[in-house]
Amino acid sequence: MSWLMAAVYDRFMRVSEEACLGKWRAELLRDLSGEVLEVGAGTGSTLGLYPKAVTRLVMAEPDPHMRRKLLEKRGTIEVSDATVEKLPFDNESFDAVVCSLVLCSVRDQKAALAEIARVLRPGGRLAFLEHVAADGKPDRLKWQGRIEPVWKHLMGNCHLTRRTEAAIAAAGLDIESIQRESIRKALPIVRPSIRGTARKVK
């Protein structure tokens, strides 16, 4: 299904990007600086949003179909085929890591966050934007659970019920700021979201 996902992803997401996601991404990225790694970069939705203070930008996207679209847009940035769970970078290589609608679909969320923490320098930040379980809405959460087995199969392993905030904290990253908001114009089952930053203390 990955070729189909790559073909329709930008059109599928356009309404929500225009309604809120584009603004949220810009707000998350505007204070980043130095060397930055974006994991699961997809087709490059964040390209053009990074500030000039970012001196090196590496975009990692393991899916070949998504990566092909990213390469068409990339300009002078570095592109890697690395998975989040196995990043080919030295310890403490980056000042920031960005993940946007990625941690829902990684095979092993714990391993992915451990790798993110590993490549971050002390004091470095994880900037995240993720859809999550609808813990505040029991009826929606039930529907997420019912739909998730089929949804994962059709949507590239995307999980609807992950508690990503708790997973970030469990990885030893100190959550500095977090906002919970509904992704406008999205399907109800993927509307609950969190976004913010977490810092590597040690």
Secondary structure, 3 states (H helix, E strand, C coil): CHHHHHHHHHHHHHHHHHHHHHHHHHHHHCCCCEEEEEECCCCCCCCCCCCCCEEEEEEECCCHHHHHHHHHHCCCCEEECCECCECCCCCCCEEEEEEECCCCCCCCHHHHHHHHHHHEEEEEEEEEEEECCCCCCHHHHHHHHHHHHHHHHHCCCCCCCCCHHHHHHHCCEEEEEEEEEECCCCCHHHCEEEEEEEEECC
